[in-house]
Amino acid sequence: MRKGLIDRKTKETDISVTINLDGSGKYAVRTTIPFLDHMLSLMGKHGLFDLTVKAQGDTDIDDHHTVEDVGIALGKALKQALGDLKGITRYGQASVPMDETLASVSLDISGRSYLVYRVEYPKKSKLREFDPDLIEDFMQAFAANAGITLHIGVAYGRNTHHIIEAIFKSLGRALREAVTIDPRVKGVPSTKGKL
C-alpha cells in the first residue's frame, strides 16, 4: 500500500497527516476549522483515499497558519505516498457540478510545482468566520510540497460554499485518476525517464 505519514510542528501549528492512496475513502479530519474539515473529508471521500488529519494552531489569531500548514503537510504526505512514481497515470482531471457551480481541476504529478487558480467568489463571500481566500493559500502550499502542477478553474457559480466544495471534490477525483497505477506503464511516465 502507498501510504504517507507527516508530522509537522512549528511555533504556530501542530499537524499530523496520514494518507493511503489505495484506500476506500475513509476519513477522520479534525483541524479545529470546521469548514476545512468538511472540505478535506470531501477530498478523501471522492479520491478514495484513507485520510487522517489532526491539526491545532493559533486560530485565535487567524486561520491562515493552520490552513497553509495543513496544505504543506498534506502535500508532503502525498509525495511520500507516491514513492518512486513508477507506474502512475500521472495526469488527472475532473469537473464537478455543485448545483449552480461548475469547478474543474487538472493536474500533473510532474515534480514541478505550479498553481494556476482561476476562481472568483461572489461579494459577501464569508463562510461564518472562514475566509475563502485561504483556499488559494492552501492549494499553493499543497502543490508546492506535493511537487504537482495544479490548475483550478471555476466556470461559474453563485454560492461560495458550493464553489469551494466543487473544487475539493474535483481535486479528489483528479488526484484519484493521476495516482492510479496503470499496469501498461513501465517505470515513470516520462520520456526523460525521471519526474
PyMOL commands that set and color helices and strands:
alter all, ss='L'
color gray80, all
select helices_A, chain A and resi 34-47+64-82+134-146+160-179
alter helices_A, ss='H'
color red, helices_A
select strands_A, chain A and resi 3-9+13-20+27-30+50-57+91-98+101-108+114-118+149-156
alter strands_A, ss='S'
color yellow, strands_A
deselect
rebuild
show_as cartoon
